[in-house]
């Protein structure tokens, strides 16, 4: 055979190969996805452009069937044709198929092309250049050109690895995290509420095997959500109210197979790019994908998807139960803690899986740590909540839990623990503008979610008898699925074999990593965290829990403290306190410590001054703040008494460069009458984790 020509026996397709070094991706023309050179043993370091000529007549692809299925899934998500939509695009067959279907769906309604006549109105593709290879910029540009040819406006964003490029062992995870952060940022900048990604049924199958090999429970085996609300550290100031920015992540192709992706590209005559790193056995998903490829048959595939579907119904039931329990038994306080009414909760009547998920959601909300709670920690929390009245305290998952004062153990406080290490990936301090948004596009998202919920209400799982596999681990799920004839004996045997194969890889990798690890010293804790300087007029997100802002004002009212002596009447004049120099003054944010309480008590004991002139400094004529801070501390201590001691330690305070206390906004204390400070408890991820659907 001549060099550069390959005969594809599986599809009887002849492909002419052109090598353009050093690009390590492959561009495929339609009908050549079974290329034999593209196997695990033949991962090229060069991009290969394939110009395929079929040696047989191909059946026409029924695009109407795919368009109808896509339109149905968009309706299930609550998305209308006029909604602005972003697409996550890599250039592979999956994302290119997504572009084809989204473009067709967008133009089938009344919303066609924009004023330029070149691009489809309200459709926006985001292409991420991870920058991990020197040629990635050219590759992203090539994908951008392909997408633009389809009438889709696109934006290419290059990753900025501030802390250095990720290491091989964490490459896929780090790239994914960076990619989704970019997706969120671009959506916010363009006021887009919906992001579509191209995960499909084969991806769900891979995830099922991966998680079952890690002994996941039924909730994990349910796989990826159909829709899920994803939150960022950005907020919108809309109608005098802070709103967290979020995007609805939608996976409309979960009913489609990988083969469908290729057919959609073929039927629309669209090229795609194949990334050889997706065949590298270094990554677990790639190994599982290769193993599944050897097993996939009509029976095996349908039975595996049937197990996943049953797990998803169970997930729907558990989510419904948790939402109900949250509404009935949780009270959220403005100072940043939550109260569980154990008597109303009645945990003895709740299945373990529902109660465990409920506790996880509450702790994730208070701590803003979104990691799942597993193993011994989960069992310990279950035991604690089931013991009524509760009499002890417990620290777990970034939270401190103890009986609520005066509740006789029938209520439990859940506070953010400041004695826990800072999350390694947490954005503890983020500044942003608090300029009023002209268009509150979060309102559009709320409407989309409401539309989706109205559809979901027709698919409720109303009781536990409709949810199989409750409180089962992966092995038990498969055994029960076999008993119920959801899967056959051969499918059961093949899944177990895949599990064991991946477990052996996982254990060897874990041992290798553990042998090379050394204990980390000097871990920073929340209590020791001090933010970057916060300038007057700036607003920040602190620990993903509080929105904090402060500024200086010359408008000072004398009516701050009703019922107190009117010794502050001089503040109505033209005086300006001595502690204020707007050009130099900055504030830093930290959590409250014992010394702050003692300082407030000390301030209340300062002598009272009735002499107006005594409050002015010589030469400058500026006014001191001693009387004001004394009265402010007195009022703040009264407020502090209403807050449980356990909850006080997570309250944010403002200090100056020298660590001196300036303000505790949550209890109304400020050292200076010219200072206006606020701390609004607005967790980045709301209680319950936001909207999600596993339809």
N, C-alpha and C positions, 0 to 999 in steps of 0.2 A: 504494500500500500504506500502511496506517495506520502512524503512527510507533510504534515499539516492536514491530512484527511483522516477522519475517523468514521468507521462504520458502526452505527448504534444498533446492535442486534435486537434490543428490546422493542424499539419502535421502527426498526428498518429505516432509519433516517441517516442520510449522509450529511456530515457537518464539515464545512471548511473552516479551519481554525487560523486565526491571525493573532500572533503574539505581540503585545506591546509592553515591553518591560518598562518599569518594574511594577506594574499595577497588579496587586494580588486579589482581584475580583474577576468575575466572569460575567460578561453581558451575553444574554441568550436571546436569539430570535424565537418566535413562537414555534412550538412543537418539538423542542429538543431538550426537554428537562430531564430525560433519562440518559443523559450523556455518560458513557462508561468511564471517561477519564475523570469524572467528578465523583470519585469514591473516597472512602476514608484513607485508602492507601495511596491516593494520587492527588494530594492537595498541592496545587501549583502555587508558586510564589509570584506568578505573573497573571495578569488579567487576560482572559481568553474571550475574544469576541467570536461568537458562533453565527454564521450565516447558513441557516438550515434550509435544505430542499427536501421535501418529503418524497419518498419513493412509492407512496401509496396514497390513495384518496382518503382524506380525513373526514370523519363525520362532522356535520355542522354542529356547532355548540349552541344550545338553546339558551341564549342570553335572556330571553323574556322570563324564563323560570328563575334565574338568579336575581334579576331585577325585582321580581315580585317578592321573593323571599327577603331581599334586603329592605324593601319598602315596608314589609310587615314588621321587621325587627326595629326599624326606626320609629314606627308608630308605637310599638311596645315600650320604647324608651321615652316616649312623650315628645319626640322631636318633630317640629313642623318644617315645611319647606322654607319658610322665611327666616328661620333661626340661622345665625352665623355659626359655621362649623370649621374646625381645624382638623387636619389629617396628619398623623404621625407617619412619615414616609422614609423608608430606607432605600427603596429602589428594587427590593426583592420581589418575588412573585406575589407574596401576600399583600404587601402595601400597594403594589401596582394594581392588583385586583380591587383593592379597597378604593383606589382613586377612580377606577373605571365605574364601579357601582355608585359611588357617591356623586360623581359628575352626572351620571345618567339620572339619578334620583333628584338631584337639584334642578335639573333642566326640564323635568317632566311636569313640574307645576307651573305657576305663573311667574316664577322667578328664573329668568334666563341669564343672559350675559349683562355685564355692567355697562356703563356709558361708553367705555372704550371699545366695546364689542369684541374684545380679545379674551377676557377672563369671565368665568362663571361667577355671578354675584353671590357673595356670602360663603365662598368656599376657599379655604386657605391651607396650603400644605406647608409643613415644617420639616425641614431636612437638617439633621444634626451631623456636623462634621466632628467626629470625636478627636481628630488631630493626633491619633496614635501612630500614624504612619505619614511619611513625607508626601505621599501621593494622594492622601485622603481629600485634599482640597479639590483636586481635579475630578475625583470620583463624585464628590458631592455636587459639583457643577454639572457634571454629565447627567446625574439623576434629576437635577433641577430643570435642565433643558427638556428631558423626557416628560416631566410633569407639566411644564408650561405648554408643551405641544398639545396637551389634553385640555387646555383652556383653564387650568388651575393656577392661580397666583401662588407663588411659593416664596419662602424665606429660608436661606441657608444660614445656620448659626454654628460657629466653631466653638468647641469646648475650651474653657479657660481653666486648666488644671493648676490652680494657685499653689497647691501643696505637692505638686509633682504628679506625673502620670502614674496611674495605678499599676500595682505589681500583677504579675501573671495570674496568681491565685485568686485575686479579687477583680480581675479585669472585667468580666461580664457584669458583675454586680455593680461595680463602680460606674461603668459606662451606662448602665440602665438608670441608676440614680441621677446621674448628670443629665441624661437625655430627658427624663421626665421633669426635672427642674427647669430645663430650657423650654419644654412644652408649656409648662405653667406660666413662665415669664412671658413668652410670646403671646399666649392667649390673653393674658392680662393687658399687655401693651396694645393689643388690637381689639380689646373688648369682645372676646369670643368666650362663650359659655360652655361649648361642647367640644370635646376632643375625641375623635374616632381613632382606634388602633386596630390592627389587623390580626389579632389572635384568633385562631380557628380551632376546630374540634381536635385536630391532631396535637395541637399545643396542650389542650386539656388532657389528652391521653398521656402525654409525656409528663405533665405535672402530677397526674394521679400516680404514676409509677414512682416518680421521684419522691413524693411525699409519703407514699406507702412504705417505701424503703427506709424512711426516717421514722416509721411507726406513728404517723399522723393519725389524729382522730377523724371522725366523720366530717367535722366542719372543714378541716383542711382538705380532705378528699373531695369536697364539693368543687374545688378548683377556683378558677377566676370568676369574679362577678361579671354579670352581663353589663350592669351599670354601677358605678361607684363614684361618690363625690370625693374629690381629691383637693386638699387644702394646702395653701402656701402661706408663707410668712407675710404676704402682702395683705393690706386691708384697705377698704374703701370708706371714706367719710361721706355718707350720703344722707341727706335730709336730717342733719344734726345727729347722726347715729353711726357708730362704727359697725361696718359689716366685713366679716372675713371673706377674703377672696377665695373662691373655689371654682373648680372646673368639673363638669360631669364627664368622667371617662367612660366611654361606651365601646363595647366590643360587639359590633353587629354581625360578625362572621362566625360566631361560635357554633352555628349549625352547619357550617361549611367545612369540607375536608381540604387537605393540602392539594389533592387532585383537582378539586374544584378551583383552587387558586390558579393553577396552570391553565385550566380550561377557560376561565374568564379572560386571562391574558391572551390566550389563543383566539378566542371568539371575538375579541376586540382588536386583534392584531397589534398588541402592545408588547414591547420588549421588556426584559427585566434583567436584573443583575444577581448573580449568585456569589455569595461570600464563602470562600473555602474554609475560613475559620469556623464556620458552622458545622464542619465535619471533623473538627479536631477532637480526638478522644480525651483531651485534657479536661473537657467540660462535661459535667454529668448529663446535661440535657442532650448533648450531641451523642453520647454513648447510648442513652435510652432511645433516641430517635433512630439510630442505626439498628438497634435490637428490635424495635417495633416494626421497622421496615421489613425485617425478615419474617415477621409473624403475621403481619396484617393480611387478613382475609375478610370477606364480607361478614362471616359469623363472628369472628374474634372482635372485629371493630365495632359492630353493632352491640354486642354484649358488653364490651368495655364501656361504651357510651351509656348503656342502660344502667350500669352500676353508678356511674357519675351522676346520672339524672336522679336516681333515688337519693344519693347523698345530697344533692342540691335541694330536693324537697325537704329533707330533714333540716338543712341549713335555713330554709325559708321559715320553717316552724320555730326554730330556736330564735331567730332574729325577731319574729313577731312576739314571742314570749318576753324577750328582753326589753323590747320597746314598751310593752305593757307594764312590766315591773318597774321600769325607770319612771314612768308617769305616776305610778301609784305610790312609790316609796322613797323617792329621792328629792331632797331639797338642796338647792345650790345657793350658797351665801356669797354676797358681794365681795367678801374678804378673801375668797379663793379656796374655800373648803366646801365639802358636801356632807350632808347628814342622811344616813340610811335609817329609815323607820323599820326596825326589825319586826315589830309586832304586825305592821301592815304587810310587810314582805311575806311573812309566814313561810320561812325557808323549808320547813319540814314537808311542805306540800309541793315542792318544786323539784323537778328532775335535776340530777347533778350537772348534766351538760348545760342546761339553761341557767342554773344558778352560777356555775363557774364562768360562763360567758358574761352574765350580768355583772359579776364582781370585776371581771377584767375590764369591761367598758367603763365602770365607775372609776377604777384606779387609773386607767389610761387618760381619762378626762382630767382628773385632778392633777396628775403628774405631767401630763402631756408627753408621755413616753408611749409610743405606739407599738412596742414589742409585745408579742403574745406572752401570756403567763402560763407556764407549763409545770409538769412534774410535781415535786414535793411542795413547791410554793403554792401551786393551785390547790393541792390537798389541804395544806395548812389553812388557807383562806376559807375553803369550804367548811372546815371544822369550826373555824372561828365564828362564821356567820350563823352556823346552825346551832351554836351554843347560846341559848337565850335563858336568862339575861347574860350579856357579855360582861366580864369582870376584869379582863386583862387587856394589855396593849400589844400591838404587833406592828412591825415594820416590814413591808414587802413591796416590791415593784415600784420603788420611788415614793411610797406613801407611808404615812404613820396613821394607824387605826387604833382607836380607843373608845371606851364608852363615853357618850355625850354627858356633860355635867347636868345633874338633876333629872336624868332620864331613867334612873334605876336599872341601867343596862339594857333598856328596850330600844335605845337608839345608839348608833355608832357614828363617830366622827371620822371622816376620811380627809386627812390633810397632806399637803405636799411635804415630804421629808427633806429637810435641808442637810441631813447627815449622809445622804446618798451621793455617790460620785456623779459628776456631770455626765450626761449621755455623750458618747464620743462623737455622734453625728448631729447633735442638737445645735441649732442656731440660737444661742442664748441671748443675743442682743442684736436687734435689727432696727435701723432707723429708716424712716420714710416720711414722705410729705403728708400733711393732713389737709391739703387743699380740697375743697368740696368738689366732688365729681359732678360734672355736668350731666352725665348720663349714668344712672345706676343700673349697669347691665346685670347686676346680681338679681334684679327683679325678673329678668328674662329667665334666668336659671331656675328661680323658684317656681315659675309657671311650668317650665319643662318637667321639673321633678313632680309637681302636682299632677301633670298629665300622665306621667309614668306610673304614679301611685294609683291613679284611678283605674289603670289597666291591671296593675298587680292585685288590686282588691278582688278581682274576679278569679284569682288563682291562689287564694289563701289556703294554708294548711291549718285547719281550725282545731285539730286535736292531735294528741300524740299517737293515736292509732293510725294516723295517715303518714306518720314519719317513722321509717325503719332505721335501724342501726343506731338508735339512741345509746349514748355512753359506750360506744364500741371503738376499739382501736382498729388499725388497718387489717390485721390478720382475721379478727372476728368479723369485720365487715365482709371480707371475701368469703369466709365460711358461711355466713348467714345468707349472702347472695347466692351461694351454691345451693343451700338448703331450700331457698325460695324459688329456685330455678330461674333466677335472673341471669345467671351465667351457667354454661355447661361445664362438665368436668375438665375438658381439654382447655377451655379458656381459663378456668381456675388454676390449673397446673401451669399454664404458660405465664400467667401474671405472677405467681409465686416464684417461678424461675427467674423472671426479670427482676423481681424484688431482691432475691438473694444475690444475683450478679452485681447489682448496684450497691448492696450493703457491703460486699467485699471490697469494692472500690472505695466506698466511703470510709470504712474502718482503716484501710491502709493509708488513705490520705490524712485522716485524723491523727493517726499515730505519727506520721511524718511531720505534720504541723506542730503537734504537741512536743516532739523531741527537740524542735528548734526554737521553742518559745522560752522566754525568760520572763519572770514576774515583773510587772511594771511598778515602779516606785513613784511616790509623790503624786498620786491621783488627786485631781482637784475636785473639791466638793462644792455643792450649791452654796453652802453657808459662807464659803471663802471667796465666792465669785464676786468680782467687782467689774462693772460694765466699763465700756469705753466712755469718754466724755460726751455728755449730752448738752448741746448748746441751747440757749434760750430760743423758744419757738420750734424746736425739733420735737419729734414724737418717735418713740421706740416701742418695740415689742420685747418685753423682758421675760425670758424663760418660756416663751410661747404662751404665756398666761396673762400678763397684764399689759395693757396699752398705757404708756406713761408719757406725759408731756408737761412742760413747765415754761413759764415766761415771766418777764418782769413787767409791771404795769405802774403807771403814775396815777391811775385812778384808784384812790384808796377810800373805802367807806369807813365811817366811824361806828357803824352799826353791826360790827362783827359779833359781838358777844352781848346778847340781851341780858339785862339784869345785872351787869357788871358796872362798877364805877365808871363815870364818863371821863376818866383821865386821858383817854385817847382822842379827845376832841381836836387836839392839835393836828391830827392826821388829815383834817379837812383843808388845811392850809397848803402852802407851796413847799413844805419840807420834803426832803427825800432822805431815807435812812442811810446811815453810814456804811452798812454792810453791802450796799449795792453798787457795783460798777459793771454796767451791762457789757462793756467791751471786754472785760476780763473774766466775768463770772461764768463758770461751768458747773455742771452737776454730774455725779456718777450714781449709778443705781446698784444697790445690793439688797439682800434680805435683812429683816430685822434681827437684832441680837439683844442679849440681856442688857448690855450697856445702854441701849436706847431707852429702855423703860426707866432705868435709874436716872438717866439724864433728864427725862421728862419730869420725874419726881423732884429732881433738884431744881429745875426751872420754876416749879410752882412755889418754891420756898424763897424765891428772890424777893427783896423788899419792894413794896408798892410805892410808886412815885406820883405825888400830886403836883409837883412843880414842873410846869411846862418848860421853863428855861433850863432846868437840870437835864432835860432830855436832849439838848443840843450840844454838839461838840464845839470847842473853841475854834476859831478861825474859819472852819468850813460851814458852820451853821447847820450841818446835817443832823438828823434825828436818830437816836439810838432805838433799838427794838426791844429793850429789856421788858417793858411793861407788856408789849404785845405778845412776846414769846411766852411770858409767864401765864397770861390768860389763855393763850392757845394750847399750852401744855396742860393746863387745868381741864379744859374741855376735852382734849384728846385722851387723857387718862380715864375720864368717864366713859368714853366710847370704847376704850381698850378693855375695860372690865366686862363688856358684853361679848367679847371675843374669847373663846376658849384658849387657854395657854398654848395648847398644842398647835393651834392654827396661827398664832401670832408670829411664829418664826419664819413663815413663808411670805409675810407681808412685805412689799417692796418699800424701800426708803431712799431718799435722795440725800447725798452727802457732797461736800465740796472736795477740792483737791487734797485737802489735809485730813479728810475723813470726818469733818465736823458735820453734825446733823443739820440738814436744811429743812426737810419736810418729810412727813409721813402722810401722804395724800389720803390713804384709805381710812384714817381716823381723824382727818381734818387738821393735823398739826402742820404749821409752817413757822419758821423762825422769824420771817420778815413779812410785814403787811404788804410789801410791794410785790411779793412773789405769788403767782397763781400756778398751782400744781394739781394734777389729777392722775389717778391710777384706776383704770377701768378693768375689772376682771372680765376678759374676753378671750378665753382659750382658743388657740388656733383651730383645734379640732373640737367640735361641739360634743356634748354628752350623747353617747350612742354612736359616735363615729361618723355621723352624716348619713346621707341617703345611699343605699345600695340595693341591688336586686339580683337574685340568682335564678331568674326565669330562664 
